[in-house]
Amino acid sequence: MTPWEAAAVFAAGVGAGAINAVVGSGSLITFPTMLAVGFPPIVANVSNNVGLVPGGVTGVLGYRAELKGQRERLLRLGVASVIGSFAGGLLLLWLPAEAFKVIVPVLIAVACLLVMFQPRINEWLAVRRRPHPHGGPWLWLGVLGAGVYGGYFGAAQGIVLIGLLGSFLDEDLQRVNAAKNLLSLLVNGTAAVLFAFIAPVDWFAVLLVALGSAVGGFLGARVGRRLPAPLLRGFIVVVGIVAIVKLVS
């Protein structure tokens, strides 16, 4: 990488860390940036996943007050996240690279739609919610599926988790977001351990994303809630479209 390319990857890491702490979908910033500077899709995906773990840690620490009283719930759901992430990571490594190039544009498109329509989806689901202290078996299975998705390709797993947790739990958005941050960290951390041993990781790219995401996660947890949601969603969707164009071109 040139110095300018390295700076772009670092800056993308800052943005991704901040977005992940507030909303989720930070990989829609870092993944296309890494593609743009010349990384192959699989290398970009696994390096991005490993690099975002420090940002997940700072994001969780920033929301630690909202995590109080959720220990038992998150222990249950955390098991689903870890199992799902491990399965998703194995799928990424076992399926041929050609499959990734076909599947990921579809996943990014779905993620962008979730970002765009998340408020309406949550409103629709809220009126059908049947609160359960820990969300019940359907939430556990939903978190398991989100873990598989996150282990395979992490973009917008935070949006999926917010939709699931907000629909099945009788909690305010900030506590839901805190739970989302911890579950996302478990997914990324599990996949990162797997990828570190058996995947083609570019460790310099990991360092850049890790440093950027750690800063971004701290800033996102501090001030990200002040950002206008429509502006943030619009930016994420634009980046997602750029990623799709890059992959299919």
HELIX and SHEET records of a PDB file:
HELIX    1   1 PRO A    3  VAL A   22  1                                  20    
HELIX    2   2 SER A   27  ALA A   36  1                                  10    
HELIX    3   3 PRO A   41  GLY A   51  1                                  11    
HELIX    4   4 VAL A   53  GLY A   62  1                                  10    
HELIX    5   5 ARG A   64  LEU A   67  1                                   4    
HELIX    6   6 ARG A   71  TRP A   94  1                                  24    
HELIX    7   7 ALA A   97  ALA A  126  1                                  30    
HELIX    8   8 GLY A  136  TYR A  152  1                                  17    
HELIX    9   9 GLN A  157  PHE A  168  1                                  12    
HELIX   10  10 LEU A  173  ILE A  198  1                                  26    
HELIX   11  11 TRP A  203  VAL A  223  1                                  21    
HELIX   12  12 GLY A  224  ARG A  226  5                                   3    
HELIX   13  13 ALA A  229  VAL A  248  1                                  20    
END                                                                             
